């Protein structure tokens, strides 16, 4: 699709993903990240309203992590 064309009856969506390695020296933050993944806790805060439906714990399986994913999370060291 040419960038200047318009979608009349279709929804367009974008998702932006930001990743940064866990701060290995910040044990509290590393443990929080690991607990959030392990226990499937939805992020909360200004940009993250949480998951009022509870789907994180009931509908979806825990994410399978690649080697890089384990390092980003903080399970493995870089």
Secondary structure, 3 states (H helix, E strand, C coil): CCCCCCCCCCCCCCCCCCCCCCCCCCHHHHHHHHHHHHCCCCCECCCCECCCCCHHHHCCCCCCCCHHHHHHHCCCCC
